[in-house]
Amino acid sequence: MRKLLALLALLALAAPIAAVAALRSGEGTLSVEDAWGRVTVQAKGAMLGRIVHGSVVVHDLSPNDGFDPYVAGFDAVKLVGDTGVHYSGRNLRFRLIGGSYRIVVKGSGIDLSVVANGSATLEGD
């Protein structure tokens, strides 16, 4: 009976330790809904979003990794430096799955979901 109680106590301690270890991995989430202003995210992971009116600048920080950004609904596109592409228009949609990116979303009606390891800056109008 004592061995069983000791085993149960050990298992009870293992669960919180595993939960804390998972939090230390550095991966987090960010959700932005109907924002106005500028959102900058530099991270490795997954980013999905849309913007009603404005621009999206995508810098692919790992261009040789086999993951390509997807952007749809743009009216104009231009290159920015060596790794950046600037998209502008109405009802833009974008998806960046895998790889490392720096994305700057500026405008109105910004919806963005991120699951990644990195950092973000939010600036409202």
Residue pairs with C-beta under 8 A, 6 or more apart in sequence:
25 117
26 117
27 45
27 115
27 116
27 117
28 115
28 116
28 117
29 113
29 114
29 115
30 41
30 112
30 113
30 114
30 116
30 120
31 112
31 113
31 114
32 39
32 49
32 110
32 111
32 112
32 113
32 122
33 111
34 109
34 110
34 111
35 109
35 110
35 111
35 112
35 122
35 124
36 107
36 108
36 109
36 110
36 124
36 125
37 106
37 110
37 122
37 123
37 124
37 125
38 104
38 105
38 106
38 121
38 122
38 123
39 104
39 105
39 106
39 110
39 112
39 120
39 121
39 122
39 123
40 102
40 103
40 104
40 105
40 120
40 121
40 123
41 47
41 101
41 102
41 103
41 112
41 114
41 116
41 118
41 119
41 120
41 121
42 61
42 101
42 102
42 103
42 118
42 119
42 120
43 100
43 101
43 114
43 116
43 117
43 118
43 119
43 120
44 62
44 99
44 100
44 101
44 116
44 117
44 118
45 98
45 114
45 115
45 116
45 117
45 118
46 96
46 97
46 98
46 114
46 115
46 116
47 94
47 95
47 96
47 97
47 101
47 103
47 112
47 113
47 114
47 116
48 94
48 95
48 96
48 112
48 113
48 114
49 56
49 93
49 94
49 105
49 110
49 111
49 112
49 113
50 91
50 92
50 93
50 94
50 109
50 110
50 111
51 91
51 92
51 105
51 107
51 108
51 109
51 110
51 111
52 90
52 91
52 107
52 108
52 109
52 110
53 89
53 90
53 91
53 107
53 108
53 109
54 88
54 92
54 105
54 106
54 107
54 108
54 109
54 110
55 86
55 87
55 88
55 89
55 92
55 104
55 105
55 106
55 107
56 71
56 74
56 86
56 87
56 88
56 92
56 94
56 103
56 104
56 105
56 106
57 80
57 84
57 85
57 86
57 87
57 103
57 104
57 106
58 69
58 71
58 84
58 85
58 87
58 94
58 96
58 101
58 102
58 103
59 80
59 81
59 83
59 84
59 101
59 102
59 103
60 68
60 69
60 83
60 99
60 100
60 101
61 83
61 99
61 100
61 101
61 102
62 99
62 100
63 83
65 98
65 99
65 100
66 98
66 99
67 96
67 97
67 98
67 99
69 85
69 94
69 95
69 96
69 101
70 94
70 95
70 96
71 85
71 87
71 92
71 93
71 94
71 95
72 92
72 93
72 94
73 89
73 90
73 91
73 92
73 93
74 87
74 88
74 89
74 92
75 88
75 89
75 90
76 87
76 88
76 89
77 85
77 86
77 87
77 88
78 85
78 86
79 85
79 86
80 86
87 94
94 103
96 103
105 112
114 120
